[in-house]
Amino acid sequence: MINRRTFVTAAGAALAMPALARFGAGPALAAAPIRVGIIPVLGAAPAIVMNGEGWGKAAGLELSFVTFESGPNMIQALASGTLDVYVAGVAPLAVARAKGVDVRVVTATAIEEMSMVAGGKLAAEFKDGVSPAQALANFRKATGKAARLATQPAGSVPNTTLQHWLWEVAKAEKADAEIVPMGIDATQQALLTGAVEGATIREPAVTIVTKRDPRMKIIALGGAMFPHQPGTVVAFSGNFLARDPAAAQTIVNGVVKAVELIKTNPDKAAPHIEAMLGKGIVDAATIKAALTSPSSKFVADPDAIVDATRLMQAYQVKLGSLDKEYPLDGLFDRSFYKKAMQG
């Protein structure tokens, strides 16, 4: 079985090794390695492609990648000064900044990453002309139990996105769906083994599970679950920005360029991602299919997620998974993206 644990393990072996990345012409921009925290999901692909292409030899940037299982764990590393760059979900950053962690979001990388995938028995109820709420009700009527839907714990983007889709979009009855919180690895495994009827997952897991079991069906894409659903971003620590703004700009230039490459030439981008994340576990063909699937939406402009981040916070407060809305003032810094677009 291919699950995210093997995917993460493979990624960790690759990312633990420092990698030289060069972007743009000119003298060396950074004397010390730039420490990059990353969650090995496809939303992080622009950072990986940026590094794999080796753009801008003369800049001499050295990036040292370290993998994390979650954004909150990465926040702790940022707060302690052991990370310069954060490549993960935006959700924890507003809270972290409000609590004194100096961090700025400089680009997005992907939006609407989470998709709802149903296993065979539940997927069979999602037919043309049948609303999602009716499909869930029909499943409960046929089986005598609510559909078990796996996702991450309360407060996470996957959990918030699932609840928004169920209660605000589909208008499902609470009795027809049981939310089962679990880790990212366990979610994919539970879906593949039939331990749950559906799950919120992201690429490349969507491509992996639907390829493994053709009965599985994507029943809601990210945009339908939560419009402009905020996803992976690149953020810099305040210390890194103060120490080396030129290196920061060069990284943003590379990320923006990588987003465009992924969109226009996935054949060229896929081997870089396979080399860093797959390591023989997920092949380049699967990576390419994931890059070009309807579940993948790569976007660099940080403005694309500001409003959605605010709306997601508001919904988390409504659910009770967040104590209050945290201000976004100062969290997003679009100046680096603007300069990259001008270049």
C-alpha positions in Angstrom: 0.0 0.0 0.0 1.2 3.4 -0.9 0.3 5.8 1.9 1.5 9.2 3.0 3.8 7.8 5.7 5.9 6.1 3.1 5.6 9.3 1.0 6.8 11.4 3.9 9.6 9.0 4.8 10.9 9.0 1.3 10.6 12.8 1.2 12.4 13.1 4.5 15.4 11.2 3.2 15.7 13.5 0.3 14.9 16.7 2.0 17.2 16.2 4.9 20.2 16.7 2.6 21.2 20.3 1.9 20.5 21.2 -1.7 22.2 24.0 -3.7 19.7 26.3 -5.4 20.7 29.2 -7.5 18.4 31.9 -8.7 19.2 35.0 -10.8 22.5 36.6 -11.7 24.8 38.5 -9.4 27.1 37.9 -6.5 26.4 35.3 -3.7 23.4 36.5 -1.7 23.6 34.3 1.4 26.7 33.0 3.1 24.9 30.5 5.4 22.4 27.8 4.4 18.8 29.0 4.3 16.7 26.7 6.4 13.5 25.7 4.8 10.7 23.9 6.5 8.3 22.0 4.2 5.4 19.6 4.4 5.8 17.1 1.6 2.6 17.5 -0.3 2.0 18.6 -3.8 1.1 22.2 -2.7 4.8 22.6 -1.9 5.8 21.7 -5.5 6.8 25.3 -6.5 9.5 25.4 -3.9 10.7 22.0 -4.9 10.7 22.8 -8.6 12.5 26.1 -7.9 15.2 24.2 -6.2 15.3 21.4 -8.8 15.7 23.7 -11.7 18.8 25.4 -10.1 17.9 28.8 -11.5 20.4 31.6 -11.2 23.7 29.9 -10.5 25.6 33.1 -9.7 23.3 33.9 -6.7 24.8 31.0 -4.7 21.9 30.4 -2.4 22.1 27.2 -0.4 18.8 25.8 0.8 18.7 23.2 3.6 15.3 21.5 3.6 13.7 19.9 6.7 10.3 18.0 6.6 7.5 18.5 9.1 4.2 16.7 9.6 2.2 19.8 10.3 2.2 23.6 10.2 1.9 24.0 14.0 5.1 22.0 14.5 6.8 24.2 11.9 5.6 27.3 13.7 7.5 26.2 16.8 10.7 26.0 14.8 10.1 29.5 13.3 9.5 30.8 16.8 12.7 29.3 18.1 14.8 30.7 15.2 15.7 27.4 13.7 13.8 28.0 10.4 14.1 30.9 7.9 11.4 29.8 5.4 8.0 28.1 6.0 6.3 26.2 3.2 3.0 24.9 4.6 -0.6 25.9 5.2 -1.5 29.5 6.0 -4.0 28.8 8.7 -1.6 28.7 11.7 0.3 31.8 10.7 -2.2 34.5 11.7 -2.4 33.0 15.2 1.3 32.7 15.4 1.9 36.3 14.4 -0.8 37.5 16.9 1.2 35.6 19.6 4.5 37.3 18.8 6.1 35.2 16.1 7.5 37.5 13.4 6.5 35.9 10.1 5.3 37.3 6.8 3.5 35.4 4.0 5.2 36.4 0.7 3.6 34.1 -1.9 0.9 31.5 -2.2 1.8 28.3 -3.9 -1.6 26.5 -4.2 -5.2 27.0 -3.3 -8.3 24.7 -3.0 -6.0 21.7 -2.3 -8.5 19.6 -0.3 -10.9 17.4 -2.2 -13.7 15.1 -0.9 -13.2 11.5 -2.1 -15.8 8.8 -1.5 -15.1 5.1 -1.3 -17.0 2.6 -3.5 -20.2 2.1 -1.4 -20.7 5.8 -0.7 -19.6 6.8 -4.2 -22.3 4.7 -5.7 -24.9 7.0 -4.0 -23.5 10.1 -5.8 -25.4 9.9 -9.1 -26.5 12.4 -11.6 -29.5 14.3 -10.4 -28.9 13.4 -6.8 -27.8 16.1 -4.4 -24.9 15.5 -2.0 -27.3 15.8 1.0 -29.6 13.2 -0.6 -26.8 10.9 -1.4 -25.6 10.9 2.2 -29.2 10.4 3.4 -29.6 7.5 0.9 -26.4 5.9 2.2 -27.7 6.0 5.8 -31.0 4.6 4.7 -29.4 1.7 2.8 -26.8 0.8 5.5 -28.4 2.0 8.7 -25.4 4.1 9.6 -24.0 7.5 8.9 -21.2 7.8 6.4 -17.8 8.0 8.2 -15.7 10.7 6.7 -12.1 10.9 7.7 -10.2 14.2 8.0 -7.7 15.9 10.2 -8.5 17.2 13.8 -10.7 20.2 14.6 -9.2 23.5 13.6 -7.3 22.2 10.7 -8.0 23.4 7.1 -9.1 19.9 6.0 -11.6 19.6 8.9 -12.9 23.1 8.5 -13.2 22.6 4.7 -15.1 19.3 5.2 -17.5 20.8 7.7 -18.1 23.9 5.5 -19.0 21.6 2.6 -21.3 19.3 4.7 -23.2 21.9 6.6 -23.1 25.1 4.5 -22.8 23.9 0.9 -24.4 20.5 0.8 -26.8 21.3 3.7 -26.5 17.7 4.9 -28.3 16.4 8.0 -26.0 16.0 11.0 -27.3 12.4 11.4 -26.1 11.4 7.9 -22.3 12.1 8.3 -19.9 11.2 11.0 -16.6 13.1 11.0 -13.7 11.0 12.0 -10.6 13.0 13.0 -7.2 11.3 12.3 -3.7 12.0 11.1 -2.9 12.6 7.4 -1.3 9.2 7.0 -4.1 7.4 8.7 -6.7 9.2 6.6 -5.4 7.9 3.3 -4.9 4.4 4.7 -8.4 4.4 6.2 -9.9 5.3 2.8 -7.9 2.7 0.9 -8.8 -0.1 3.4 -12.5 0.8 3.6 -12.3 1.7 7.3 -14.2 5.0 6.3 -16.6 5.8 3.6 -14.9 9.0 2.5 -12.1 11.4 3.3 -10.7 14.9 2.6 -7.4 14.4 1.0 -5.0 16.3 -1.3 -2.7 15.5 -4.2 -0.9 13.2 -4.8 -3.1 11.2 -2.5 -6.2 11.9 -4.7 -4.5 10.5 -7.8 -3.0 7.5 -5.8 -6.3 6.3 -4.3 -8.5 6.8 -7.3 -5.9 4.9 -9.4 -5.6 2.1 -6.9 -9.4 1.7 -6.6 -11.4 2.9 -9.6 -14.6 2.7 -7.6 -13.5 5.7 -5.6 -14.9 9.0 -6.8 -14.1 12.7 -6.3 -17.4 14.0 -5.1 -16.4 17.6 -4.4 -13.3 19.6 -5.5 -11.7 22.2 -3.2 -13.4 25.2 -4.8 -16.8 23.7 -4.3 -16.1 22.8 -0.6 -14.7 26.2 0.3 -14.2 28.8 -2.5 -10.6 30.0 -2.9 -9.8 27.6 0.0 -6.4 28.9 1.3 -3.7 26.3 1.0 0.1 26.2 1.0 2.1 29.4 1.2 5.8 30.5 1.4 6.5 32.6 4.5 9.7 34.1 5.8 10.8 34.8 9.4 11.3 38.4 10.3 14.9 37.7 11.2 15.6 36.2 7.7 14.0 39.2 6.0 16.1 41.7 8.0 19.3 39.7 7.5 19.0 39.0 3.8 16.2 40.7 1.8 18.0 40.0 -1.5 18.0 36.3 -0.9 14.4 36.5 0.1 13.5 38.2 -3.2 15.4 35.7 -5.1 13.5 32.8 -3.5 10.2 34.5 -4.3 11.3 35.1 -7.9 12.0 31.3 -8.2 8.7 30.3 -6.6 6.7 32.5 -9.0 8.7 31.2 -12.0 8.1 27.6 -10.7 4.3 28.1 -10.5 4.3 29.1 -14.2 6.5 26.1 -15.1 4.2 23.7 -13.4 1.2 25.1 -15.3 2.8 25.2 -18.7 5.3 22.3 -18.6 4.3 19.6 -16.0 6.5 17.1 -17.9 9.6 19.2 -16.9 8.4 19.9 -13.4 7.3 16.3 -12.4 10.8 14.7 -12.3 12.0 17.3 -9.8 9.1 16.5 -7.5 9.5 12.8 -8.0 13.2 13.0 -7.1 12.6 14.9 -3.9 9.3 13.5 -2.7 8.8 10.2 -4.6 12.2 8.4 -4.2 10.8 5.4 -6.0 7.6 5.3 -4.0 5.5 7.7 -6.2 6.7 7.7 -9.8 7.0 10.7 -12.1 3.9 9.6 -14.1 1.7 9.7 -11.0 3.2 13.0 -10.0 2.5 14.4 -13.5 -1.1 13.2 -13.3 -1.5 14.8 -9.9 -0.1 18.1 -11.2 -2.6 18.2 -14.0 -5.6 16.9 -12.1 -8.6 19.0 -11.3 -7.6 18.7 -7.7 -4.4 20.8 -8.3 -4.6 24.6 -8.5 -1.3 26.4 -8.3 -1.4 30.2 -7.6 1.5 32.5 -6.5 -0.2 35.8 -5.8 -0.7 36.0 -2.0 -3.7 38.4 -2.5 -5.6 35.4 -3.9 -6.0 33.9 -0.3 -6.3 37.0 1.9 -10.1 37.1 1.9 -10.5 33.4 2.0 -8.1 33.2 5.0 -10.3 35.7 6.8 -13.5 33.8 5.9 -12.0 30.5 7.1 -11.0 32.0 10.4 -14.6 33.3 10.8 -16.0 29.9 10.1 -13.6 28.3 12.6 -14.9 30.6 15.2 -18.5 29.6 14.3 -17.5 25.9 14.7 -15.8 26.7 18.0 -12.4 25.4 16.8 -10.9 28.9 17.1 -11.4 31.2 20.1 -11.6 34.4 18.0 -10.6 35.9 14.7 -7.0 37.0 14.6 -6.0 40.1 12.6 -4.3 39.6 9.3 -2.7 43.1 9.3 1.0 42.8 8.5 0.9 39.0 7.9 0.8 39.3 4.1 3.6 41.1 2.3 2.9 41.3 -1.4 6.0 43.5 -2.2 8.2 40.6 -3.0 5.6 39.1 -5.4 5.1 42.4 -7.1 8.9 42.7 -7.7 9.0 39.2 -9.0 6.3 40.0 -11.5 8.0 43.1 -12.6 11.2 41.2 -13.2 
